[in-house]
Amino acid sequence: MKQRLSTAGSAIGALGVLICLVAGLTKLAGSYYLLSFEAMTLFMVGVGLIATGCLIKLEALSR
């Protein structure tokens, strides 16, 4: 179970970093929207996923 939590936390965190990267590059390219979502909204989703991944990894460490 500990290994699964650790793997899930890493995957969720990596997805969050990827979403933040895409949102940042979209904003730097001068576009405000990506797939009908505002770039800043996608950035906030990415940050939320990174925080969720960190909390899951912390739970895995405490077990």
C-alpha positions as CSV (number, residue, x, y, z in Angstrom):
1,M,0.0,0.0,0.0
2,K,2.9,2.4,0.8
3,Q,4.4,1.8,-2.6
4,R,1.1,2.5,-4.3
5,L,0.6,5.7,-2.4
6,S,4.1,6.8,-3.3
7,T,3.7,6.0,-7.0
8,A,0.3,7.8,-7.1
9,G,1.7,10.9,-5.4
10,S,4.6,11.0,-7.9
11,A,2.2,10.5,-10.9
12,I,-0.2,13.2,-9.7
13,G,2.6,15.6,-9.0
14,A,4.2,15.0,-12.4
15,L,0.8,15.6,-14.0
16,G,0.5,18.9,-12.1
17,V,3.9,20.0,-13.3
18,L,3.0,19.2,-16.9
19,I,-0.2,21.1,-16.7
20,C,1.6,24.1,-15.1
21,L,4.2,24.0,-17.9
22,V,1.6,23.9,-20.6
23,A,-0.3,26.7,-19.1
24,G,2.8,28.8,-18.6
25,L,3.9,28.2,-22.2
26,T,0.5,29.1,-23.5
27,K,0.5,32.3,-21.5
28,L,4.0,33.2,-22.7
29,A,2.9,32.6,-26.3
30,G,0.4,35.4,-25.9
31,S,-2.8,33.3,-25.8
32,Y,-5.2,33.5,-22.8
33,Y,-7.1,30.4,-23.6
34,L,-6.2,26.8,-24.1
35,L,-8.9,24.2,-25.0
36,S,-11.6,26.8,-24.0
37,F,-10.0,27.1,-20.5
38,E,-8.3,30.2,-19.3
39,A,-4.5,29.7,-18.9
40,M,-4.5,30.9,-15.3
41,T,-7.2,28.4,-14.4
42,L,-5.2,25.6,-15.8
43,F,-2.2,26.9,-13.9
44,M,-4.2,26.8,-10.6
45,V,-5.3,23.3,-11.4
46,G,-1.7,22.3,-11.8
47,V,-0.7,23.8,-8.5
48,G,-3.5,22.0,-6.8
49,L,-2.4,18.7,-8.3
50,I,1.2,19.3,-7.2
51,A,-0.1,20.0,-3.6
52,T,-2.2,16.9,-3.7
53,G,0.7,14.8,-4.9
54,C,2.8,16.2,-2.0
55,L,0.1,15.3,0.6
56,I,-0.2,11.8,-0.8
57,K,3.6,11.3,-0.7
58,L,3.6,12.7,2.9
59,E,0.9,10.1,3.8
60,A,3.0,7.4,2.3
61,L,6.0,8.5,4.3
62,S,4.1,8.5,7.6
63,R,2.9,4.9,7.2
